[in-house]
């Protein structure tokens, strides 16, 4: 791995560790949420098909799961739709109670966050332009310019991709970080990038919606999963959300929503998110 990438990942890990103490002291427990009568959840504003806004209306898998949670929660749920950049940090420091988003579980994130049962698979793949002829597999990514989300799972996947390329004598090319992946897709379409990395579900949705512009590539990282998150140490709230997840799995509601929004189901997901 390049020294620059190592340094950035190291800084991220240190920042996550420093936030741990703050999260333990500030995050509201389940009892505290019940006492005040409100749980504050944060969702992303541009993360199709999990969470996005269309014609002013929140859409996606997580919004439908939130609607089910609201039906049985003994308290009000206040939803804050915000950009990705402040979402996980806001939960780790107690600003929000739950990151009600398809957050990909990474080693860095579990330093300051605790994850529920997964809601979907989130293995990272690459996507290229539909007319791309140079890139036929992962080895062909060597030296090419890649777009990733700053601080996201796509960026973390570079830690797997770099040694994979090295096995065939290749090196990671220029890395461009974006606040929002739709911006990266636009730059890919315009030729400023050679490929973009994102979760399998997101890229299936992208290539299905825009088959003349983009085509799916191969996995660039190890199998991973996406889940909701709370501040690390907030065990009572995590257990409450896990009971909800277990219920919608057992009833089949989660899998029906996966089929509706993701176009496939993931019935073999682990119960423990980091296994």
C-alpha positions as CSV (number, residue, x, y, z in Angstrom):
1,X,0.0,0.0,0.0
2,X,1.3,3.5,-0.8
3,X,2.6,5.5,2.1
4,X,0.0,8.3,1.4
5,X,-2.9,5.8,1.6
6,X,-1.4,4.3,4.7
7,X,-1.2,7.7,6.3
8,X,-4.7,8.7,5.5
9,X,-6.1,5.4,6.8
10,X,-4.0,5.8,9.9
11,X,-5.3,9.3,10.5
12,X,-8.9,8.1,10.0
13,X,-8.3,5.3,12.6
14,X,-6.9,7.7,15.1
15,X,-9.8,10.1,14.6
16,X,-12.2,7.3,15.1
17,X,-10.5,6.2,18.3
18,X,-10.5,9.7,19.7
19,X,-14.2,9.9,19.1
20,X,-14.9,6.8,21.1
21,X,-14.8,8.5,24.4
22,X,-17.1,11.2,23.2
23,X,-19.6,8.7,21.8
24,X,-19.8,6.7,25.0
25,X,-20.6,9.8,27.1
26,X,-23.0,11.6,24.7
27,X,-25.0,8.9,22.9
28,X,-28.5,8.6,24.3
29,X,-29.4,5.1,25.6
30,X,-32.7,3.4,24.8
31,X,-34.1,4.4,28.2
32,X,-33.1,8.0,27.7
33,X,-34.7,8.0,24.3
34,X,-37.9,6.6,25.8
35,X,-37.8,9.3,28.6
36,X,-37.5,12.2,26.2
37,X,-39.9,10.5,23.7
38,X,-37.9,11.0,20.6
39,X,-35.2,9.2,18.7
40,X,-33.2,11.1,16.1
41,X,-32.1,9.2,13.0
42,X,-29.9,10.5,10.2
43,X,-30.3,9.3,6.6
44,X,-28.4,10.2,3.5
45,X,-29.8,12.4,0.7
46,X,-28.2,10.8,-2.4
47,X,-27.6,7.1,-2.0
48,X,-29.8,5.3,-4.4
49,X,-31.4,2.7,-4.0
50,X,-31.1,2.8,-0.2
51,X,-31.9,6.5,0.4
52,X,-32.5,9.3,-2.0
53,X,-34.9,12.2,-2.6
54,X,-37.1,12.3,-5.7
55,X,-39.5,15.1,-6.4
56,X,-39.1,16.1,-2.8
57,X,-40.1,12.7,-1.5
58,X,-37.7,10.4,0.5
59,X,-37.3,7.1,-1.4
60,X,-35.5,3.8,-1.0
61,X,-35.0,0.7,1.1
62,X,-34.1,2.5,4.3
63,X,-37.1,4.8,4.1
64,X,-39.4,1.8,3.9
65,X,-37.7,0.1,6.8
66,X,-38.0,3.3,8.8
67,X,-41.8,3.3,8.1
68,X,-42.0,-0.2,9.6
69,X,-40.0,0.9,12.6
70,X,-42.2,3.9,13.2
71,X,-45.3,1.6,13.4
72,X,-44.0,-0.2,16.4
73,X,-41.6,2.3,18.1
74,X,-42.9,3.5,21.5
75,X,-41.5,7.0,20.8
76,X,-41.4,9.5,18.0
77,X,-38.7,9.2,15.4
78,X,-37.2,12.4,14.1
79,X,-35.6,11.9,10.7
80,X,-32.8,14.2,9.5
81,X,-31.9,13.9,5.8
82,X,-28.3,15.1,5.5
83,X,-25.2,14.8,3.2
84,X,-23.1,11.7,3.7
85,X,-20.1,13.6,5.1
86,X,-21.5,14.4,8.5
87,X,-23.6,11.3,9.0
88,X,-21.5,8.7,10.7
89,X,-19.5,11.3,12.7
90,X,-22.7,12.8,13.9
91,X,-23.8,9.4,15.3
92,X,-20.4,8.7,16.9
93,X,-20.5,11.9,18.8
94,X,-24.1,11.6,19.9
95,X,-25.6,14.3,17.6
96,X,-27.9,11.6,16.1
97,X,-29.0,8.5,17.8
98,X,-28.9,6.2,14.7
99,X,-27.3,6.2,11.3
100,X,-30.3,4.8,9.5
101,X,-28.4,4.3,6.3
102,X,-26.8,1.4,4.5
103,X,-23.4,2.1,6.0
104,X,-20.8,-0.4,4.9
105,X,-19.0,-2.1,7.8
106,X,-15.3,-1.4,7.7
107,X,-12.5,-2.0,10.3
108,X,-12.1,1.7,10.8
109,X,-15.8,2.3,11.4
110,X,-16.1,-0.3,14.1
111,X,-13.7,1.7,16.2
112,X,-16.4,4.2,17.0
113,X,-19.6,2.6,15.8
114,X,-21.6,-0.5,16.5
115,X,-23.6,-2.1,13.7
116,X,-27.0,-3.8,13.6
117,X,-27.7,-7.0,11.7
118,X,-26.9,-6.3,8.0
119,X,-29.7,-5.0,5.7
120,X,-27.8,-5.9,2.5
121,X,-24.6,-7.2,1.0
122,X,-22.2,-4.3,0.1
123,X,-19.2,-5.9,-1.5
124,X,-17.3,-3.2,-3.5
125,X,-17.2,-3.5,-7.3
126,X,-15.9,-1.3,-10.1
127,X,-18.0,0.3,-12.8
128,X,-16.8,1.7,-16.2
129,X,-18.2,3.5,-19.2
130,X,-20.4,1.3,-21.4
131,X,-18.0,1.8,-24.3
132,X,-14.9,1.0,-22.3
133,X,-12.6,-1.6,-24.1
134,X,-9.4,-1.4,-22.1
135,X,-10.7,-2.7,-18.8
136,X,-11.9,-6.3,-18.9
137,X,-11.0,-7.3,-15.4
138,X,-9.4,-6.2,-12.1
139,X,-5.8,-6.5,-13.4
140,X,-6.6,-3.9,-16.1
141,X,-7.3,-1.3,-13.4
142,X,-3.6,-0.8,-12.8
143,X,-2.5,2.7,-13.4
144,X,-6.0,3.9,-14.2
145,X,-7.7,6.9,-12.5
146,X,-10.4,5.9,-10.0
147,X,-13.2,7.8,-8.3
148,X,-14.2,6.9,-4.7
149,X,-16.2,8.5,-1.9
150,X,-14.1,10.4,0.6
151,X,-14.2,8.4,3.9
152,X,-16.5,5.8,2.4
153,X,-16.3,2.1,1.9
154,X,-15.2,2.6,-1.7
155,X,-12.1,4.4,-0.5
156,X,-11.5,1.6,2.1
157,X,-11.6,-1.0,-0.7
158,X,-8.4,0.5,-2.1
159,X,-6.6,-1.3,0.7
160,X,-7.7,-4.6,-0.8
161,X,-7.3,-3.5,-4.4
162,X,-3.7,-2.3,-4.2
163,X,-2.1,-5.6,-3.1
164,X,-4.4,-7.4,-5.6
165,X,-2.9,-5.3,-8.4
166,X,0.6,-5.9,-7.1
167,X,0.3,-9.6,-7.6
168,X,0.2,-9.1,-11.3
169,X,2.9,-6.3,-11.3
170,X,0.4,-3.5,-11.4
171,X,0.0,-0.4,-9.2
172,X,-2.9,1.7,-8.1
173,X,-3.4,4.8,-10.3
174,X,-4.5,8.3,-9.4
175,X,-7.3,8.4,-6.7
176,X,-9.9,11.1,-6.9
177,X,-12.1,11.5,-3.8
178,X,-15.7,12.8,-4.0
179,X,-18.2,13.9,-1.4
180,X,-21.0,12.4,-3.4
181,X,-20.6,9.4,-5.8
182,X,-23.1,10.8,-8.4
183,X,-20.4,13.4,-9.0
184,X,-17.9,10.6,-9.6
185,X,-20.3,8.9,-12.1
186,X,-20.6,12.2,-14.0
187,X,-16.8,12.5,-14.2
188,X,-16.6,8.9,-15.3
189,X,-19.1,9.5,-18.1
190,X,-17.2,12.6,-19.1
191,X,-13.9,10.7,-19.3
192,X,-12.2,12.3,-16.3
193,X,-12.1,9.0,-14.6
194,X,-11.5,5.5,-15.8
195,X,-13.5,3.7,-13.2
196,X,-15.5,4.2,-10.0
197,X,-15.8,1.9,-7.0
198,X,-19.0,1.5,-5.1
199,X,-21.2,-1.2,-3.4
200,X,-22.6,-4.0,-5.6
201,X,-26.2,-2.9,-5.0
202,X,-25.6,0.7,-5.9
203,X,-23.8,-0.2,-9.1
204,X,-26.5,-2.8,-10.1
205,X,-29.0,0.1,-9.7
206,X,-26.8,2.5,-11.7
207,X,-26.2,0.1,-14.6
208,X,-29.8,-0.9,-14.7
209,X,-31.0,2.7,-14.9
210,X,-28.3,3.8,-17.4
211,X,-27.1,0.8,-19.4
212,X,-26.0,3.0,-22.3
213,X,-23.6,5.0,-20.1
214,X,-22.2,2.4,-17.6
215,X,-21.4,-1.3,-17.3
216,X,-20.6,-3.4,-14.2
217,X,-17.2,-4.8,-13.5
218,X,-15.8,-7.2,-10.9
219,X,-15.4,-7.2,-7.1
220,X,-12.4,-5.3,-5.9
221,X,-12.7,-6.1,-2.2
222,X,-13.6,-8.8,0.2
223,X,-17.3,-9.6,0.9
224,X,-18.8,-6.9,3.1
225,X,-22.2,-5.9,4.4
226,X,-24.2,-2.7,5.0
227,X,-26.1,-2.0,8.2
228,X,-27.5,0.7,10.4
229,X,-25.2,2.1,13.1
230,X,-25.2,3.5,16.6
231,X,-22.4,4.9,18.8
232,X,-20.1,2.2,20.0
233,X,-21.1,1.1,23.5
234,X,-24.7,2.0,23.1
235,X,-25.7,-1.6,23.7
236,X,-29.3,-1.1,24.7
237,X,-30.2,0.9,21.5
238,X,-28.3,-1.6,19.4
239,X,-30.2,-4.5,21.0
240,X,-33.5,-2.7,20.3
241,X,-32.7,-2.2,16.6
242,X,-31.4,-5.8,16.3
243,X,-34.8,-7.1,17.6
244,X,-36.5,-5.1,14.9
245,X,-34.1,-6.4,12.3
246,X,-34.7,-10.0,13.4
247,X,-38.4,-9.5,13.3
248,X,-38.5,-8.1,9.7
249,X,-36.2,-10.9,8.6
250,X,-38.4,-13.6,10.2
251,X,-41.6,-12.1,8.7
252,X,-40.0,-11.8,5.2
253,X,-40.6,-8.0,5.1
254,X,-36.9,-7.2,4.8
255,X,-36.5,-9.6,1.8
256,X,-39.6,-8.2,0.1
257,X,-38.2,-4.7,0.4
258,X,-34.8,-5.9,-0.9
259,X,-36.5,-7.3,-3.9
260,X,-38.5,-4.1,-4.4
261,X,-35.5,-1.7,-4.1
262,X,-32.4,-3.8,-4.8
263,X,-33.7,-6.2,-7.4
264,X,-32.4,-9.2,-5.5
265,X,-32.5,-10.7,-2.0
266,X,-29.7,-11.5,0.5
267,X,-31.2,-14.3,2.6
268,X,-27.8,-15.7,3.7
269,X,-26.6,-12.6,5.5
270,X,-24.9,-13.2,8.9
271,X,-26.7,-12.2,12.1
272,X,-23.5,-10.8,13.5
273,X,-22.5,-7.9,11.2
274,X,-18.7,-8.2,11.4
275,X,-18.5,-12.0,10.8
